[in-house]
Amino acid sequence: MKVAISYPPIVNKYGQKAMVSQNRNVQFFKKPTYLMPVVHAQAATWLRDLGHDVRWDDGNAQLKDFDKWFNDLVNWGPEMVVFESTTPVMHFYWHAANKLKEALPKCIIVMTGYHSMRKPEETLEQSKTDIVLRSNHVDFVLSKLVPFISQHSNWRQDMKVDGLTFRDASGQIQNTGNFRQVEPLENSPLVDRDLVRWKDYAYENGNFLQTPGTYATSVIRDCMFGKCTFCRYNGPDLTFSVMPVERSLNEYETLVRKYKVREIFDDSGVWYRGADARKFSQGIIDRGLHKEDCYFGFNTRFEYLDEETIKIMGKANFRFALLGLEAADEETLNRLNKGYLPENAYRCLDWMTKYGLHPHLTIMVGYYWQTQQQLQQTADMVKDIMLKGLARTLQVTICTPLDYTPYHNECIEKGVLIAKDYDDHDMSKLIVRTPIPHERYYEAIREIYGVAFSPKFILRQIAFLFSFRKRDWQFLFTYGWRAVRRVRQHIFNLTRNSKGKTPKEEVPAPQSA
């Protein structure tokens, strides 16, 4: 069966591209960051291994415009096209599905993604999509769905694959229940780098200090914590699973020695912790990969790694550590179910800095309950951390309700969601009622990003040079200029709507919990 896994280029009126693949929150960037969609890449590899003709079709990373992407795909003549969707680009995908169906009436269009998996009937009603996957385990579901369809011409009448909502032969919407992963994660193959054109993603990525870089096949599917209300890795439709340490180490060795990768990032919701993290790090050392001029990066949480674990990770040449610092006040952290205290963040960051890691903070502002005091508390804590040299980089985003997460549903139920159109969920502006004017949040974003231009921050980076670690010299003299460009882009993206507000944007939110 001819199957295309496709990411059409999506460009807004500012000439910015939508970053859909491997992004928990879609944003539009003029200077794009191309991220390899790991689970879909595993799906492509698995289907190829099963004998199907697979086309890896990322129009964004392949630098195509929409017409070029569309014409190339139609000329290839796929029997199935798989899309990945999320809230702010749903209208685009419904239009793309309809346009593709007109050109290829017999092509089966499959929609994946967290928005459509939680609202599957909506996509079938609003477009000519044939099937919606009700699972984020796209690789496992497609490995069963594609062979079934290829062997059963009457699949619409006799569907035997779990986790689908689809149109039957009469056009009625049917579903086969939820998909529950019962197979071990290692049944899904490691990503075939050549199949998915890994070099398309190897250079334009702000997480990489050295290039070429790549994303590892994730060792954790979903998140071992899985309780943060704003995160799409949260809900009864998700299942947590882990890849064995040795299997991941084998992939890292291949990436370093065969593909000559110089930085590897694992984008699991939360990476290994405890014994598994130490075993992996020791495995890197035992295989000599820490001496191969390759850095390693990961996502984690405050209070998940102790000093002993961070010490061995530093020895194993781990560098980039991404941590969410969503707020500095306990009320917000409790409402978000973050599970840590703000003061404990300092201890974790101090250990990471001590052993040579470069912590990267992801901060959010604009919760519908966030007061001026809470907002300033967050800004002050972030600036304090950065000026003390306890984190090297940061990213600020507006907390935008997306993909019908618990926070999204809460905003709807409490009547604080202003946006009436999915297109407005693109993280470029506040779309909830708040207790203070929206302009205050945009000012906080500028204030936080402004720390990058502080003389004290710059002097702190210079002081790191006396550790005589190669990464610190690279950070200041190579990465620094790229970071300035991206900081300016983020400030523009997140504050371009700070002028010309309508009155309804400043209606106070309800103060009750």
C-alpha positions as CSV (number, residue, x, y, z in Angstrom):
1,M,0.0,0.0,0.0
2,K,1.3,3.5,-0.9
3,V,1.2,5.6,2.3
4,A,2.4,9.2,2.7
5,I,3.0,10.6,6.2
6,S,2.6,14.3,5.4
7,Y,3.2,17.7,6.9
8,P,2.0,20.4,4.5
9,P,3.7,23.8,4.8
10,I,1.4,26.2,6.7
11,V,2.3,29.9,6.4
12,N,0.4,32.8,8.0
13,K,0.0,36.4,6.8
14,Y,3.3,37.4,8.4
15,G,5.2,34.8,6.3
16,Q,5.8,32.6,9.3
17,K,5.7,28.9,9.2
18,A,3.6,26.8,11.6
19,M,5.8,24.4,13.6
20,V,3.4,21.4,14.0
21,S,5.7,18.4,14.2
22,Q,7.0,17.3,17.6
23,N,5.6,20.4,19.2
24,R,3.4,20.3,22.3
25,N,2.3,23.9,21.5
26,V,2.2,25.1,17.9
27,Q,3.8,28.4,17.1
28,F,4.5,30.3,13.9
29,F,8.1,31.3,13.2
30,K,9.8,33.4,10.6
31,K,13.1,31.7,11.5
32,P,11.8,28.2,11.7
33,T,12.9,25.3,13.9
34,Y,12.4,22.0,12.2
35,L,11.7,19.1,14.6
36,M,11.5,15.5,13.5
37,P,8.2,14.0,14.6
38,V,9.5,11.0,16.4
39,V,6.4,8.8,16.7
40,H,5.3,9.4,13.1
41,A,8.9,8.6,12.1
42,Q,8.6,5.3,13.9
43,A,5.3,4.7,12.2
44,A,6.9,5.3,8.8
45,T,9.7,2.9,9.6
46,W,7.4,0.2,10.8
47,L,5.1,0.4,7.7
48,R,8.2,0.3,5.5
49,D,9.4,-2.8,7.4
50,L,6.0,-4.4,6.8
51,G,6.5,-4.0,3.1
52,H,4.5,-0.9,2.3
53,D,5.6,1.9,0.0
54,V,6.1,4.8,2.4
55,R,6.7,8.5,1.5
56,W,8.1,10.7,4.1
57,D,6.5,14.0,3.1
58,D,7.5,16.9,5.4
59,G,6.8,19.9,3.2
60,N,8.1,22.3,5.9
61,A,11.5,20.7,6.5
62,Q,11.8,20.0,2.7
63,L,11.4,23.8,2.1
64,K,8.4,23.4,-0.2
65,D,5.5,25.9,-0.6
66,F,2.0,24.6,-0.4
67,D,1.5,24.2,-4.2
68,K,4.7,22.3,-4.6
69,W,4.0,20.0,-1.7
70,F,0.4,19.4,-3.0
71,N,1.4,18.7,-6.6
72,D,4.2,16.4,-5.6
73,L,2.0,14.4,-3.4
74,V,-0.8,14.1,-5.9
75,N,1.6,13.1,-8.6
76,W,2.9,10.3,-6.4
77,G,-0.6,9.0,-6.1
78,P,-0.9,7.7,-2.5
79,E,-3.5,5.3,-1.4
80,M,-3.4,6.7,2.2
81,V,-2.3,10.1,3.5
82,V,-1.6,10.6,7.3
83,F,-1.8,14.1,8.8
84,E,-1.0,15.3,12.3
85,S,-3.2,18.1,13.6
86,T,-3.5,20.4,16.6
87,T,-6.0,23.1,17.6
88,P,-4.7,26.3,15.9
89,V,-4.3,24.5,12.5
90,M,-7.5,22.5,12.4
91,H,-9.2,24.7,9.8
92,F,-6.2,24.4,7.6
93,Y,-6.1,20.6,7.8
94,W,-9.9,20.3,7.1
95,H,-9.3,22.4,4.0
96,A,-6.3,20.4,3.0
97,A,-8.1,17.1,3.4
98,N,-11.0,18.4,1.3
99,K,-8.6,19.6,-1.4
100,L,-6.7,16.4,-1.5
101,K,-9.9,14.4,-1.6
102,E,-11.0,16.3,-4.7
103,A,-7.7,15.5,-6.4
104,L,-7.5,11.9,-5.2
105,P,-11.1,10.7,-4.5
106,K,-10.0,7.1,-3.6
107,C,-7.2,8.2,-1.3
108,I,-7.9,7.4,2.4
109,I,-7.2,10.4,4.6
110,V,-6.2,9.7,8.2
111,M,-6.0,12.4,10.8
112,T,-3.9,12.0,13.9
113,G,-3.0,14.4,16.7
114,Y,-4.1,15.3,20.1
115,H,-7.0,17.7,19.1
116,S,-8.6,15.3,16.7
117,M,-8.1,12.2,18.9
118,R,-10.2,14.0,21.6
119,K,-12.8,15.4,19.2
120,P,-12.8,12.8,16.4
121,E,-16.4,13.3,15.2
122,E,-15.7,17.0,14.7
123,T,-13.0,16.4,12.1
124,L,-15.2,13.9,10.2
125,E,-18.1,16.3,10.2
126,Q,-16.0,19.3,9.2
127,S,-14.0,17.6,6.4
128,K,-13.8,14.7,4.1
129,T,-11.3,12.9,6.4
130,D,-12.0,9.1,6.4
131,I,-10.4,8.0,9.6
132,V,-9.4,9.7,12.9
133,L,-6.9,7.9,15.2
134,R,-8.1,8.0,18.8
135,S,-4.6,7.4,20.1
136,N,-1.3,9.1,20.2
137,H,0.3,5.7,19.6
138,V,0.2,6.4,15.9
139,D,2.9,3.8,15.1
140,F,1.1,0.9,16.9
141,V,-2.3,1.8,15.4
142,L,-1.0,2.3,11.8
143,S,0.9,-0.9,12.0
144,K,-2.4,-2.7,12.4
145,L,-4.7,-0.4,10.3
146,V,-2.7,-0.3,7.1
147,P,-2.3,-4.1,6.7
148,F,-6.0,-4.6,7.6
149,I,-7.1,-2.1,4.9
150,S,-4.7,-3.5,2.3
151,Q,-6.2,-7.0,2.9
152,H,-9.9,-6.0,3.3
153,S,-11.5,-4.0,0.5
154,N,-14.7,-3.9,2.6
155,W,-12.9,-2.4,5.6
156,R,-15.6,0.2,6.1
157,Q,-18.1,-2.5,6.9
158,D,-15.9,-4.8,8.9
159,M,-13.3,-2.7,10.7
160,K,-11.4,-4.8,13.3
161,V,-8.8,-2.3,14.5
162,D,-9.2,-0.6,17.9
163,G,-8.9,3.1,18.5
164,L,-10.6,4.5,15.4
165,T,-13.5,6.8,14.5
166,F,-14.3,6.5,10.8
167,R,-16.9,6.7,8.1
168,D,-18.6,3.5,7.2
169,A,-19.9,2.5,3.8
170,S,-23.1,4.5,4.2
171,G,-21.2,7.6,5.4
172,Q,-22.2,7.2,9.0
173,I,-19.7,7.8,11.7
174,Q,-18.6,4.7,13.6
175,N,-15.9,4.1,16.3
176,T,-14.0,1.1,17.5
177,G,-13.4,2.3,21.0
178,N,-10.2,3.5,22.6
179,F,-6.8,2.0,21.7
180,R,-4.9,0.7,24.8
181,Q,-1.3,-0.1,24.3
182,V,-0.5,-3.5,25.7
183,E,2.6,-4.2,23.6
184,P,6.0,-3.2,24.9
185,L,7.3,0.1,23.5
186,E,10.3,-1.7,22.0
187,N,8.0,-3.5,19.5
188,S,8.0,-0.2,17.6
189,P,11.2,0.1,15.5
190,L,13.9,2.7,16.1
191,V,13.6,5.5,13.6
192,D,15.2,4.8,10.2
193,R,17.2,8.1,9.8
194,D,17.6,7.8,6.1
195,L,13.9,7.1,5.4
196,V,12.9,10.3,7.2
197,R,15.7,12.5,5.8
198,W,17.2,13.2,9.2
199,K,19.5,15.9,7.9
200,D,16.4,18.1,7.1
201,Y,16.1,18.5,10.9
202,A,19.8,18.5,11.8
203,Y,20.6,22.2,11.7
204,E,17.7,24.6,12.2
205,N,17.0,23.8,15.9
206,G,17.6,26.1,18.8
207,N,18.3,23.2,21.1
208,F,21.5,22.2,19.4
209,L,24.8,23.9,20.4
210,Q,26.6,21.6,17.8
211,T,25.3,20.4,14.5
212,P,24.4,18.1,13.0
213,G,22.0,17.2,15.7
214,T,19.1,14.9,15.9
215,Y,16.2,13.7,18.1
216,A,16.5,10.2,19.6
217,T,13.7,7.7,19.5
218,S,12.0,8.7,22.7
219,V,12.6,6.4,25.7
220,I,9.4,7.5,27.3
221,R,6.0,7.5,25.5
222,D,3.8,10.2,27.0
223,C,5.0,11.3,30.4
224,M,5.7,9.3,33.6
225,F,4.1,12.2,35.6
226,G,1.2,13.0,33.3
227,K,-0.8,15.3,35.6
228,C,0.0,18.8,34.4
229,T,-3.4,20.3,33.5
230,F,-2.1,22.4,30.6
231,C,-0.1,19.6,28.9
232,R,-1.5,17.3,26.2
233,Y,0.3,14.4,27.9
234,N,-2.5,14.2,30.4
235,G,-5.7,12.2,30.3
236,P,-7.2,8.7,30.5
237,D,-6.6,8.3,26.8
238,L,-2.8,8.2,27.3
239,T,-0.7,5.3,28.5
240,F,2.8,5.6,29.9
241,S,5.5,3.2,28.7
242,V,9.3,3.0,28.7
243,M,12.0,1.8,26.3
244,P,14.8,-0.5,27.8
245,V,18.0,1.4,28.5
246,E,20.2,-0.9,26.4
247,R,18.1,-0.4,23.3
248,S,18.4,3.4,23.6
249,L,22.1,3.1,24.1
250,N,22.4,1.1,20.9
251,E,20.7,3.8,19.0
252,Y,22.9,6.5,20.5
253,E,26.0,4.5,19.5
254,T,24.7,4.2,15.9
255,L,23.9,7.9,15.7
256,V,27.3,9.0,17.0
257,R,29.5,6.5,15.2
258,K,27.6,5.9,11.9
259,Y,25.8,9.2,11.4
260,K,28.4,11.4,13.1
261,V,25.8,13.3,15.0
262,R,27.2,15.9,17.4
263,E,24.2,16.5,19.6
264,I,21.3,14.2,20.5
265,F,18.1,15.3,22.2
266,D,15.5,13.0,23.7
267,D,12.1,14.7,23.6
268,S,10.3,12.3,25.9
269,G,7.7,14.1,28.1
270,V,10.1,13.4,30.9
271,W,13.3,11.4,30.4
272,Y,14.6,8.6,32.6
273,R,15.1,9.2,36.3
274,G,16.9,7.5,39.2
275,A,18.5,4.1,38.4
276,D,17.6,4.2,34.7
277,A,19.2,7.6,34.3
278,R,22.3,6.5,36.0
279,K,22.5,3.2,34.1
280,F,22.1,5.1,30.8
281,S,24.8,7.6,31.7
282,Q,27.2,4.9,32.8
283,G,26.4,3.1,29.5
284,I,27.4,6.2,27.6
285,I,30.7,6.3,29.5
286,D,31.4,2.5,29.2
287,R,30.9,2.7,25.4
288,G,33.2,5.8,25.2
289,L,30.5,7.9,23.6
290,H,31.2,10.7,26.0
291,K,34.6,11.2,24.3
292,E,33.1,11.4,20.8
293,D,32.4,15.2,20.7
294,C,28.7,14.7,21.0
295,Y,26.4,16.4,23.6
296,F,23.2,14.9,25.0
297,G,20.0,16.6,26.0
298,F,16.7,15.7,27.6
299,N,13.4,16.9,29.2
300,T,13.0,16.6,33.0
301,R,11.2,18.0,36.0
302,F,12.4,19.7,39.1
303,E,13.0,17.2,42.0
304,Y,13.3,14.3,39.6
305,L,17.1,14.0,39.5
306,D,19.3,13.9,42.6
307,E,22.9,15.2,42.8
308,E,24.4,11.7,42.3
309,T,22.5,11.2,39.1
310,I,23.3,14.7,37.7
311,K,26.9,14.2,38.5
312,I,27.3,11.1,36.4
313,M,25.2,12.7,33.6
314,G,27.7,15.6,33.6
315,K,30.5,13.1,33.3
316,A,28.7,11.4,30.4
317,N,28.6,14.7,28.4
318,F,25.0,15.6,29.0
319,R,24.5,19.3,28.3
320,F,21.0,20.6,27.5
321,A,18.4,20.1,30.2
322,L,15.0,21.4,29.6
323,L,12.8,22.2,32.6
324,G,9.4,23.7,32.9
325,L,9.2,26.6,35.4
326,E,5.6,27.5,34.7
327,A,5.2,29.9,37.7
328,A,6.8,31.0,40.9
329,D,3.8,31.0,43.2
330,E,2.4,28.0,44.9
331,E,-1.3,28.7,44.0
332,T,-0.5,28.5,40.3
333,L,1.7,25.4,40.6
334,N,-1.0,23.7,42.6
335,R,-3.7,24.6,40.1
336,L,-1.5,23.2,37.3
337,N,-0.8,20.0,39.3
338,K,3.0,20.6,38.8
339,G,4.0,18.7,41.9
340,Y,7.0,20.8,43.0
341,L,7.7,23.8,45.2
342,P,9.3,26.9,43.5
343,E,12.1,27.1,46.1
344,N,13.3,23.6,45.3
345,A,14.0,24.6,41.7
346,Y,17.1,26.4,42.9
347,R,18.7,23.3,44.3
348,C,18.2,21.3,41.1
349,L,19.6,24.1,38.9
350,D,22.6,24.6,41.2
351,W,23.5,20.9,40.8
352,M,23.1,21.0,37.0
353,T,25.3,24.1,36.7
354,K,27.9,22.6,39.1
355,Y,28.3,19.6,36.8
356,G,28.4,21.5,33.6
357,L,24.9,21.1,32.3
358,H,23.1,24.0,30.5
359,P,19.6,24.3,32.0
360,H,16.9,25.7,29.7
361,L,13.8,27.1,31.4
362,T,10.4,27.1,29.8
363,I,8.1,29.8,31.4
364,M,4.5,30.5,30.9
365,V,2.4,33.5,31.6
366,G,-1.3,34.5,31.1
367,Y,-3.3,32.0,33.2
368,Y,-6.8,33.2,33.6
369,W,-6.4,33.6,37.4
370,Q,-2.8,35.1,37.3
371,T,-2.7,38.4,39.3
372,Q,-0.1,41.1,38.9
373,Q,1.6,39.9,42.1
374,Q,1.9,36.4,40.8
375,L,3.1,37.5,37.4
376,Q,5.8,39.7,38.9
377,Q,6.8,36.9,41.3
378,T,7.5,34.7,38.2
379,A,9.4,37.4,36.4
380,D,11.5,38.2,39.4
381,M,12.3,34.5,40.1
382,V,13.3,33.9,36.5
383,K,15.6,37.0,36.4
384,D,17.2,36.0,39.7
385,I,17.9,32.5,38.4
386,M,19.4,33.8,35.1
387,L,21.5,36.5,36.7
388,K,22.9,34.0,39.2
389,G,24.0,31.8,36.3
390,L,21.8,28.9,37.3
391,A,20.2,28.6,33.9
392,R,21.7,29.4,30.5
393,T,18.7,29.9,28.2
394,L,14.9,30.4,28.5
395,Q,11.7,30.5,26.5
396,V,8.5,32.3,27.5
397,T,5.2,31.3,26.1
398,I,1.6,32.4,26.7
399,C,-0.4,29.6,28.3
400,T,-2.9,28.9,25.6
401,P,-5.8,26.5,25.9
402,L,-5.1,23.7,23.3
403,D,-6.1,20.2,22.3
404,Y,-8.9,19.9,24.9
405,T,-6.5,19.4,27.8
406,P,-7.9,19.7,31.3
407,Y,-6.8,23.4,31.3
408,H,-8.6,23.9,28.0
409,N,-11.8,22.3,29.2
410,E,-11.6,24.3,32.5
411,C,-11.4,27.5,30.5
412,I,-14.5,26.6,28.6
413,E,-16.4,25.5,31.6
414,K,-15.6,28.6,33.6
415,G,-16.5,30.9,30.6
416,V,-13.1,32.6,30.5
417,L,-12.2,31.5,26.9
418,I,-12.5,34.6,24.6
419,A,-11.5,32.9,21.4
420,K,-14.3,31.7,19.2
421,D,-12.1,30.4,16.4
422,Y,-9.4,27.7,16.5
423,D,-7.1,29.9,14.5
424,D,-6.8,32.2,17.5
425,H,-5.1,29.4,19.6
426,D,-1.7,30.0,17.9
427,M,0.0,31.3,21.1
428,S,0.5,34.8,19.6
429,K,-1.9,36.5,22.0
430,L,-3.9,35.9,25.2
431,I,-7.3,34.3,24.5
432,V,-8.6,34.1,28.1
433,R,-10.1,36.7,30.4
434,T,-7.7,37.7,33.1
435,P,-7.8,39.7,36.4
436,I,-5.4,42.4,35.0
437,P,-5.1,43.9,31.5
438,H,-3.5,41.7,28.9
439,E,-0.8,44.3,28.3
440,R,0.7,43.5,31.7
441,Y,1.5,40.0,30.5
442,Y,3.1,41.2,27.3
443,E,5.2,43.6,29.4
444,A,6.3,40.7,31.6
445,I,7.4,38.7,28.5
446,R,9.6,41.6,27.4
447,E,11.0,42.0,30.9
448,I,11.9,38.3,31.1
449,Y,13.5,38.1,27.7
450,G,15.3,41.4,28.4
451,V,17.6,39.6,30.8
452,A,19.5,38.2,27.8
453,F,20.7,41.7,27.1
454,S,21.6,42.5,30.8
455,P,25.3,43.4,31.3
456,K,25.2,41.2,34.5
457,F,23.9,38.2,32.5
458,I,26.6,38.7,29.8
459,L,29.3,39.0,32.5
460,R,28.1,35.8,34.0
461,Q,28.5,34.0,30.7
462,I,32.0,35.4,30.4
463,A,32.8,34.1,33.9
464,F,31.8,30.6,32.8
465,L,34.7,30.7,30.3
466,F,37.1,30.2,33.3
467,S,35.8,26.7,33.7
468,F,37.7,26.0,30.5
469,R,34.9,23.8,29.2
470,K,34.5,23.7,25.4
471,R,30.7,24.1,25.7
472,D,30.9,27.3,27.6
473,W,33.1,28.9,24.9
474,Q,30.8,27.6,22.2
475,F,27.8,29.0,24.1
476,L,29.1,32.5,24.2
477,F,30.8,32.8,20.9
478,T,28.9,30.5,18.6
479,Y,25.4,30.0,20.1
480,G,25.1,33.5,21.5
481,W,24.4,35.2,18.2
482,R,21.9,32.6,17.1
483,A,20.2,33.0,20.5
484,V,19.9,36.8,20.1
485,R,18.1,36.3,16.7
486,R,15.7,33.8,18.2
487,V,15.0,35.9,21.3
488,R,14.0,38.8,19.1
489,Q,11.7,36.5,17.1
490,H,10.1,35.2,20.3
491,I,9.5,38.7,21.6
492,F,7.8,39.7,18.3
493,N,5.7,36.5,18.1
494,L,4.4,36.9,21.7
495,T,3.9,40.6,21.9
496,R,2.8,41.7,18.4
497,N,-0.8,41.7,19.6
498,S,-0.1,43.9,22.6
499,K,-1.5,47.0,20.9
500,G,-5.0,47.7,19.7
501,K,-6.8,45.5,22.2
502,T,-10.6,45.3,22.2
503,P,-12.4,46.1,25.5
504,K,-13.6,42.5,26.0
505,E,-10.0,41.3,26.3
506,E,-9.7,43.1,29.6
507,V,-12.9,41.8,31.3
508,P,-11.8,40.5,34.7
509,A,-11.9,36.7,35.1
510,P,-13.9,35.1,37.9
511,Q,-11.8,35.0,41.0
512,S,-13.2,31.7,42.4
513,A,-11.2,28.5,41.9
